C-alpha cells in the first residue's frame, strides 16, 4: 500500500493567533517581532496584509516600517502560541497517532491506515475546515507519499490551500522549483549547488548520485533521494517524540549588564522560566549550566552538578548566580546570558534527605512555586513577581501598563 503523508503548516502562525485575540488589528498589516529598545528588533512573522508590502521574516523592524509605515508590531506571546499548537495537535491526533511535530506550527501526519478508509485529500480538507472553525486560523496542507514532498506541498500554495504531490505529477510540480525549496537545503548547500550549475530540484534530481556524493559525501546521496521522491523516512508516533534532555532559556539583555546585581535580576527571570517548564513537564534536574556572552561577543559556558535534584526556582537561580560569580571576572560588560538544566529524573522520584539542608524550608519553597504557577496560569506571567525584580524594571521586563490590564497580585 502506498503511504499517505500530510504536512500541515499553520499560515503566519504567530500573527494569525495575535489577530484572533486582538480583533482591532485584524484588518491591519500586523507583524510579531521583538522590541527595538530591547535589542530584539526583527520580524518573526507577519500576516497576509503585511506581506503585500513585502515585509519579510528576519528583517529589522525599522526596515519593515520603511516599507509599511502603518505596520502594527506586537511582541511575541509564546505561552499563547504553545496553547494553540497543542490544540492543533489534538485535532491531528483525531485522525492518527502518527503525528510528528516540526516546530510549533507544522506537523507531519501518516494517515495511510485511516480507520474510515478516507483518502488523503478528504482528510486534508476536513482538517483544514476544522482548524478554521475550531481554532480560527488557516493551514496549508501538502498531501504526498513521502514526508519531503508533503512538506514541499504545504509550502507550494499559501494561505489556506491543499496541494497534492503524487508519483504521477511530482516532476511537473517539484522539479521546476529552486533547490532551496527542498527541505534541509540551506543557504550553504544552495550556494554550493549553484556553483556547480544546479539551480532547480529537477537539476538536482538529474545529477548522477555518484557526482553528488563526490561533492557532498553521504549528504549527496540524501539530496538525490529527496529530489527524486525516494524518501522513505517514517512519521514518528506522537507519544514517541524525543525525550527532553535539556530545558533552558537565554536572552540578549536590553542594556549591557555591568555588575552582579544586574546578572542576579536576569538570572532570576530566566531561572523562573526554566523551573516553571520543568514543573510543567514533571522533571527535576541536577546539572546547572550558565552561558555568558560579553559585549565583544566572546562567550563561554560553565556547568555545575548539584547535590540533589531540583525544580525550585530560587535554587536554580542561586546555583546559576554562584556559578557565574565563580567564573566571571568582569573584564567587559555582558550582552547576553542564559541558564539551563540537564540530568533529569521524574519529579515523582523522592529526594534523598540531607541532614545539613533545611528540608522543611525546601518543601515550603515547592509549595510557594506551585502557588505562583497557579497564579501565573490564571492571571498571566507578571501576576506575581519577586521583589528583586523591582530594582530594575528595564532588565526584569515588567511594565504593568504595557503587559497587562490587571494589577499585579503581589510581590514576595
Number of C-alpha atoms within 10 A of each C-alpha: 5 8 16 21 25 33 31 30 26 25 26 21 23 28 26 24 20 22 21 15 13 10 9 9 13 16 11 15 22 26 33 25 25 19 17 13 11 15 13 17 17 21 24 20 24 26 24 21 16 21 16 11 16 13 27 18 17 13 14 18 24 14 15 23 15 12 14 18 12 13 20 16 20 17 16 18 12 11 12 13 19 14 11 19 20 13 15 23 18 13 15 23 14 9 18 17 18 21 25 22 20 12 9 19 21 22 22 27 27 26 24 19 14 14 9 7 10 12 14 22 18 10 18 24 13 11 21 21 17 18 18 13 11 11 16 14 23 24 27 24 35 30 29 28 23 26 27 24 30 26 28 24 28 28 22 21 14 19 17 17 19 24 23 23 25 17 11 7 11 18 18 11 18 23 19 14 18 16 27 18 17 21 15 12 14 12 10 10 14 18 16 13 21 13 10 9 11 19 18 21 25 20 17 24 20 13 14 12 18 13 12 19 16 12 14 16 12 12 13 19 17 16 24 22 17 22 26 19 21 15 17 13 9 15 20 17 15 16 10 11 11 8 6 10 10 15 19 19 18 20 17 15 22 18 16 17 23 14 11 13 14 19 22 20 23 26 27 24 23 24 29 21 19 25 27 19 15 24 20 10 13 14 22 24 26 19 21 21 22 23 18 19 18 18 13 10 11 11 14 13 14 15 18 15 15 14 10 13 22 25 25 25 23 18 17 28 24 15 21 28 21 13 17 23 13 10 11 12 8 13 8 15 15 24 21 22 24 20 28 23 28 20 15 20 15 14 17 9 10 9 12 10 10 10 7 6 9 10 14 9 10 15 12 11 16 18 13 15 20 15 12 17 19 12 16 16 12 10 16 16 18 19 20 18 20 12 10 16 20 14 12 14 12 15 20 21 16 17 11 13 9 7 13 15 8 12 12 15 12 11 12 8
